[in-house]
Amino acid sequence: MMPESTDDSDKANTNRESQVKEDSEYVRLVIRNERTSEVETSQSQSLSRRESIIWWIKAIIGCIFTVIILLVFIKWGAPFLFQKILIPVLQWEATAFGRPVLALVIVASLALFPVFLIPSGPSMWLAGMIFGYGLGFVIIMAGTTVGMTLPYFVGLLFRDRIHQWLKRWPQKAAMIRLVGEGSWFHQFRVVAVFRISPFPYTIFNYAVVVTKMRFWPYFCGSIAGMIPESFIYIYSGRLMRTFADVQYGNHHLTRVEIVYNVISFIIAVITIVAFTVYAKRTLSQLESEEENNGEGSASNRGRLEMEPLPMENSKHPSFCSTL
């Protein structure tokens, strides 16, 4: 009987030793994991602080450069702009054209410049300087409506080449792909947001044809998005003409006019910043919603897939089928 009891005691001791080893190993692993998590948390906090500091440094440097550029423009750029460009253009249009002919010239420039990827901002400034808010707004909207429609139909003729060209910029292509997703109202909303965002609208007019975007949401959304931009350009044109009259003419601003111009300038700057921030947030929200819904896989993310045209699916294609 003694050997059996000895064996039992040996087994018990072995079990205790193994249990102690397991407990010590568990404690060691738990402590190591806790220390690892603490280290990772501290590293993430330090990284976030570092990123925040870098962001503030970049913001301060950007503000300093912006102020320097603004001072340089006010000192040398603005006088050159007024003396060499603005005043000669105003004098030329006063002697060479009548107002009806000049209105047609501005409409034609706003309609044709986007087709050739030429910015139409100077034409909008000219419309604001000469025709003011009422007639200037009508002229700008008439010209930009045609200028947004023509590239859409021209782009349909070069759809394959535009698709190949967009593959060079996958991030921009992924943003453009958001336009063609969803219902009619979703497409209308995204197009309006793109119009008020810093995204180059001359490129957007052509790039949109490779998505599922239909014509009427594109048309209505473009008009809605161009309304605030038109008023901002008109105001900028009126302000430049006022400065030109004060600097190089015989006009003197009263205190009421000075206060009005300062307040309106501040409101215009706040409006531009607000629209830009809203557009960026909306686009970011749409991108996050698309990722959460699982509409794009990891292999297809950032890649623009060309959708078939409505005219390609019909046996009898027609001009109205693209609408």
FENLINCOR-V925225 format. One record per residue. N is the residue number from 1. RES is the residue in one letter. SS is DSSP state (H for helix, E for strand, C for the rest). OMEGA is omega in whole degrees, 0 to 359 (* if undefined). Layout:
[[N,RES,SS,OMEGA] [N,RES,SS,OMEGA]]
This chain:
[[1,M,C,182] [2,M,H,178] [3,P,H,181] [4,E,H,179] [5,S,H,178] [6,T,H,178] [7,D,H,180] [8,D,H,179] [9,S,H,177] [10,D,H,179] [11,K,H,180] [12,A,H,178] [13,N,H,179] [14,T,H,179] [15,N,H,180] [16,R,H,180] [17,E,H,179] [18,S,H,179] [19,Q,H,178] [20,V,H,178] [21,K,H,179] [22,E,H,180] [23,D,H,179] [24,S,H,178] [25,E,H,178] [26,Y,H,179] [27,V,H,180] [28,R,H,179] [29,L,H,180] [30,V,H,180] [31,I,H,179] [32,R,H,179] [33,N,H,179] [34,E,H,178] [35,R,H,179] [36,T,H,178] [37,S,H,178] [38,E,H,179] [39,V,H,179] [40,E,H,179] [41,T,H,179] [42,S,H,178] [43,Q,H,178] [44,S,H,178] [45,Q,H,178] [46,S,H,178] [47,L,H,179] [48,S,H,177] [49,R,H,179] [50,R,H,178] [51,E,H,178] [52,S,H,178] [53,I,H,179] [54,I,H,180] [55,W,H,180] [56,W,H,178] [57,I,H,178] [58,K,H,180] [59,A,H,180] [60,I,H,179] [61,I,H,178] [62,G,H,178] [63,C,H,179] [64,I,H,179] [65,F,H,179] [66,T,H,179] [67,V,H,179] [68,I,H,179] [69,I,H,179] [70,L,H,179] [71,L,H,178] [72,V,H,179] [73,F,H,180] [74,I,H,183] [75,K,H,186] [76,W,H,185] [77,G,H,182] [78,A,H,177] [79,P,H,177] [80,F,H,181] [81,L,H,182] [82,F,H,186] [83,Q,H,188] [84,K,H,186] [85,I,H,189] [86,L,H,182] [87,I,H,177] [88,P,H,179] [89,V,H,179] [90,L,H,178] [91,Q,H,180] [92,W,H,181] [93,E,H,179] [94,A,H,182] [95,T,H,186] [96,A,H,185] [97,F,C,166] [98,G,C,182] [99,R,H,178] [100,P,H,180] [101,V,H,179] [102,L,H,177] [103,A,H,178] [104,L,H,178] [105,V,H,180] [106,I,H,178] [107,V,H,180] [108,A,H,179] [109,S,H,178] [110,L,H,180] [111,A,H,187] [112,L,H,182] [113,F,H,180] [114,P,H,179] [115,V,H,181] [116,F,H,177] [117,L,C,178] [118,I,C,178] [119,P,C,182] [120,S,C,179] [121,G,H,178] [122,P,H,178] [123,S,H,177] [124,M,H,176] [125,W,H,180] [126,L,H,177] [127,A,H,177] [128,G,H,181] [129,M,H,189] [130,I,H,188] [131,F,H,177] [132,G,C,187] [133,Y,C,185] [134,G,H,181] [135,L,H,178] [136,G,H,178] [137,F,H,179] [138,V,H,180] [139,I,H,181] [140,I,H,182] [141,M,H,178] [142,A,H,181] [143,G,H,181] [144,T,H,177] [145,T,H,176] [146,V,H,181] [147,G,H,175] [148,M,H,182] [149,T,H,182] [150,L,H,179] [151,P,H,179] [152,Y,H,182] [153,F,H,174] [154,V,H,179] [155,G,H,178] [156,L,H,180] [157,L,H,182] [158,F,C,187] [159,R,H,180] [160,D,H,180] [161,R,H,178] [162,I,H,178] [163,H,H,178] [164,Q,H,180] [165,W,H,182] [166,L,H,179] [167,K,C,179] [168,R,C,180] [169,W,C,186] [170,P,H,180] [171,Q,H,176] [172,K,H,179] [173,A,H,178] [174,A,H,177] [175,M,H,180] [176,I,H,180] [177,R,H,178] [178,L,C,184] [179,V,C,186] [180,G,C,182] [181,E,C,169] [182,G,C,185] [183,S,C,179] [184,W,H,181] [185,F,H,178] [186,H,H,178] [187,Q,H,177] [188,F,H,182] [189,R,H,183] [190,V,H,178] [191,V,H,178] [192,A,H,179] [193,V,H,178] [194,F,H,181] [195,R,H,181] [196,I,H,179] [197,S,C,179] [198,P,C,181] [199,F,C,182] [200,P,C,186] [201,Y,H,178] [202,T,H,176] [203,I,H,181] [204,F,H,181] [205,N,H,180] [206,Y,H,186] [207,A,H,185] [208,V,H,185] [209,V,H,181] [210,V,H,178] [211,T,C,178] [212,K,C,184] [213,M,C,173] [214,R,C,188] [215,F,H,188] [216,W,H,171] [217,P,H,177] [218,Y,H,182] [219,F,H,182] [220,C,H,178] [221,G,H,178] [222,S,H,179] [223,I,H,180] [224,A,H,180] [225,G,H,181] [226,M,H,183] [227,I,H,179] [228,P,H,179] [229,E,H,179] [230,S,H,179] [231,F,H,178] [232,I,H,178] [233,Y,H,179] [234,I,H,178] [235,Y,H,179] [236,S,H,178] [237,G,H,178] [238,R,H,180] [239,L,H,178] [240,M,H,179] [241,R,H,177] [242,T,H,178] [243,F,H,179] [244,A,H,178] [245,D,H,181] [246,V,H,186] [247,Q,H,188] [248,Y,H,178] [249,G,C,181] [250,N,C,183] [251,H,C,178] [252,H,C,182] [253,L,C,172] [254,T,C,179] [255,R,H,179] [256,V,H,179] [257,E,H,178] [258,I,H,179] [259,V,H,179] [260,Y,H,181] [261,N,H,179] [262,V,H,181] [263,I,H,180] [264,S,H,177] [265,F,H,179] [266,I,H,179] [267,I,H,180] [268,A,H,179] [269,V,H,179] [270,I,H,179] [271,T,H,180] [272,I,H,179] [273,V,H,181] [274,A,H,179] [275,F,H,180] [276,T,H,179] [277,V,H,179] [278,Y,H,180] [279,A,H,180] [280,K,H,179] [281,R,H,180] [282,T,H,178] [283,L,H,177] [284,S,H,178] [285,Q,H,179] [286,L,H,177] [287,E,H,179] [288,S,H,177] [289,E,H,179] [290,E,H,179] [291,E,H,180] [292,N,H,179] [293,N,H,177] [294,G,C,181] [295,E,C,178] [296,G,C,178] [297,S,C,182] [298,A,C,180] [299,S,C,182] [300,N,C,183] [301,R,C,180] [302,G,C,181] [303,R,C,182] [304,L,C,178] [305,E,C,181] [306,M,C,180] [307,E,C,179] [308,P,C,178] [309,L,C,175] [310,P,H,181] [311,M,H,178] [312,E,H,181] [313,N,H,182] [314,S,C,180] [315,K,C,180] [316,H,C,182] [317,P,C,179] [318,S,C,179] [319,F,H,182] [320,C,H,182] [321,S,H,177] [322,T,H,180] [323,L,C,*]]
